[in-house]
Every structure is written in structure tokens, then in C-alpha cells.
């Protein structure tokens, strides 16, 4: 029976080493094999209790526990736990697949993860492959945890206004939720997600890819106004951002949203470009994050670093910001314009067209110093090295000022601004 465990667990890359023992024998009566997991719930789980409050991450944790029990050769307990899981979540297709394998193992050796009849395997090969990939990604992300205390390298500095932050690692199909505490960002939860059918790095409308970059949640759409397809709700992000626009990227309507009633989760690559989560997980995100101030980093692979590493980079870039602030306070338009790229653009205006307005603004300030309040800095590096900088610009003697967002790009040894706009 060791081979049975290897087939069930090893094919998914899960705890195969734990399956070195033998499976305890038992005399359970024969039962039917589960139906194909993407179909309606199987008859063996027809009796359901009243729906209970489903906590975020709970169903995935229970599935991983089933894997663990299989790896420890506790198949009877694994079967009972799997049956309870699919009874409560009949639309959790991956759990149905595992449950079906455990039922099959009562009658004959299991040949592979998702051991359905040959005819079914031929007609539903893609669905099986997607479920196997989902299983592998869930396990990989949960076994290869971020280093203790580490944060994504993009989080150079979060302000007190950024109470939470989100980072998405598309290579692991994983969303990481952070709370911004006095000591810095702290990872508080993470979830399986789905991305575009054709993967990542969106560049054009309808290309079925998920964008990469630094974004912000722009609104919280009421689920009552949405189709069931979007599940528990939707959080749009500001794609295309100014960096996307600078590179000619097109498209719109990129959301974090939930799943339709018949799917607990979707395959790893299944969306038109949005980021999709199980409804209980999205509900937690919606309850937690704040509109307009929550950054969302979407990366091909997150690089985890210790906070001290980004603090050093943040200090170096802060010197650049202070030099820009000093230039603005000087009232010297030529000095100030030296901080902007030749292709600077805002609201369709070039740098030459924007310069008169900048000069008027300097005149109103009359040489007053400027304080940068609630400063946040997020870094994005692909073909270029960029910074997304948000702050309240408050002249000396004033209580408040406009909230601005700048996009900086490194050109050689210098950092320069290619976009600057008021956001509040």
C-alpha cells in the first residue's frame, strides 16, 4: 500500500517522504468512487448541515490536513476528514478529487493523483491537469514559507496611512496580506489565488493576462450590484497606472474578486486578467483593507528581504526626495525642472507645457519650505528601476496640503520624475 500513498501524495508533490510506512488494514465496506470533481457534488455527500460561518483559509487548511494524514498512512482518518470537507464545501473541486482518490483506494490501488476512469480522464484532461497544478501550488506555497520577519523588497516605506498592504506572488499563486504595525509590515495571512488564462505581464486590452506592478485599491464594489460570477465582491485596482501608460499598455477593469457559487476556487490560470480568490478569503480582504491607501504589488516572484535591507535603500532614496523638496522651496524653476524627465507627462501635458503651471505654484509658495507628510515609497524593478511615492505636500505654516503621487525612474545615477499628480 506504500505505492498507493506515493500515488496519492507524491504526484502532487506533497509529503511523499512521510509515506514510508505501511497503511493500516481495515475492513470498511465498499463505497462508490466519487464523481468527476468538476461536476455536481457526489451522492455520498448529499446530506448537509446548515451552513456555518466559513473562515478565510479554513478549507485550504483542512485540505492540507488531509494530505498530511495520507502522508502518515492514516487513510481512514483522512477519508473521514475529506468527506466532511466536501460535505461542507461541495463546490471545492480539488477536495472532491482527493476524496474520490481516497474512496477509490478502498477498492484498488490508486495509479495517479486524480485516478478517474480512463474515459473521464480523456474527456476532462484539462480540468484534471488544472486541479493537479492547483494542488501543487497550494502545497508549495505552504511548505516554502517566507523567512521569518521578511517583507517583499518592494515595500521600501509605508506610511501610517497605509494600514495594510498586499503582495501577490504569481509564481506561487499566492496573495500575502500585511498589517502595517509600528515596527513595520507584518504578514498576517496568505491565500491561494488565480490569475489570467495566459499568465501575467498584461500589455493590451483582452490579452487574458494579469498586470505586473505597483497598484492601489481604488474602490469597493457592492456585491449586490455585481453578477454572481464575482462572488463575495470586487476591489478594483488602478491599472493602467502611469508607468503602464508610459509604456503604452492598455486595458482596464482589473479587479480582485471572488468566485461564482459553483466554484470554491478557480484553476491557477483561469481569469481574463483579474486576481480571483475563494469567497471567504476575499471577504476577509474586503473587511480588512482600506480603499485608496492600500498598495497591491503584483510580481512574477516576490523577493523576500529583512526590513533592514529596505530601510537602507529607503534612506538613500529619501536623500533624493529631500533634494527635490529643497529645490521646490528655493523657488528656482530651472533647478526644480532638473528633477523631471524630458518625457514627463501629466494630464496630457508635456514638461514644457507643465513648466508655467509649476512656476505659478512656486510663486504662490513664496519660497516657503515644504513638509512631506505620510510618506510612502514602493519600488518596482523590471526593465527599469522605478519608485511610486505618495505624500501630503504641506507648506510651512499650513495645516494641510494636497496629497500627491509621483513616479520616479532611475536614469543612470540619477532619479527623475516622469509623472506627478494630485490624488486627494
Secondary structure, 3 states (H helix, E strand, C coil): CHHHHHHHHHCCCCCHHHHCCCCCCCCCCCCCCCCCCCCCCCHHHCCCCCCCCCCCCHHHHHHHHHHHHHHCCCHHHHHHHHHHHHHHCCCCHHHHHHHHHHHHCCCCCCCCCCCCCHHHHHHCHHHHHHHHHHHHHHHHHHHCCCCCCCEECCEEECCCCCCEEEEEEHHHCEEEEEEEECCEEEEEEEEECEEECCEECCCCCCCCCECCEEEEECCCECHHHCCHHHCCCEEEECCCCHHHHHCCCCCCCCEEECCCCCCCCCCCEEECCCEECCHHHHHHHHHHCCCCCCEEEEECCCCEECHHHHHHHHHHHHHHHHHHHHHHHHCCHHHHHCCECCCCEECCEEHHHHHHHHHHHHHHHCCCCEEEEEEEEEEEECCCEEEEEEEEEEECCCCCCCEEEEEEEEECCEEEEEEEEECC
